[in-house]
Amino acid sequence: MGEGKMRSVLSSLMVILLSTVVSGCVGMGLMSPGHGQSGTVPVISSADADITNRVNSAFVRDSHIPAFDINVKAHNGVVTLSGVVANKKIKNRAVDIAVSVKGVRLVRDQLRLR
């Protein structure tokens, strides 16, 4: 297996693991208002966690998207993308990919260009 393929597989596994942990915390009630120092941590629904996972996974699978430079948050099917990307082409591609993911109703593009 080539280095690029191995990196892609490991990245996908990391995204899946993170999503599983977040989903598990939500399902167990560990992420709820009042949790954490500020007491204002929002509850993340399992549907939103799934959407976030699917968008992140789609970014990892696309060799043109710097998946770890883009922050993905979902709330009631509305996905917000933030972070810094190299150019408009990558920015537009990230939005297009996010829009195409099952469960996404709207994408808020807050990506900035370097």
Stockholm file with secondary structure:
# STOCKHOLM 1.0

chainA/1-114         MGEGKMRSVLSSLMVILLSTVVSGCVGMGLMSPGHGQSGTVPVISSADADITNRVNSAFVRDSHIPAFDINVKAHNGVVTLSGVVANKKIKNRAVDIAVSVKGVRLVRDQLRLR
#=GR chainA/1-114 SS CCHHHHHHHHHHHHHHHHHHHHHHHHHTTCSCTTCSSSSCCCCCCHHHHHHHHHHHHHHHHCTTSCGGGEEEEEETTEEEEEEEESCHHHHHHHHHHHHHSTTCCEEEEEEEEC
#=GC SS_cons         CCHHHHHHHHHHHHHHHHHHHHHHHHHTTCSCTTCSSSSCCCCCCHHHHHHHHHHHHHHHHCTTSCGGGEEEEEETTEEEEEEEESCHHHHHHHHHHHHHSTTCCEEEEEEEEC
//
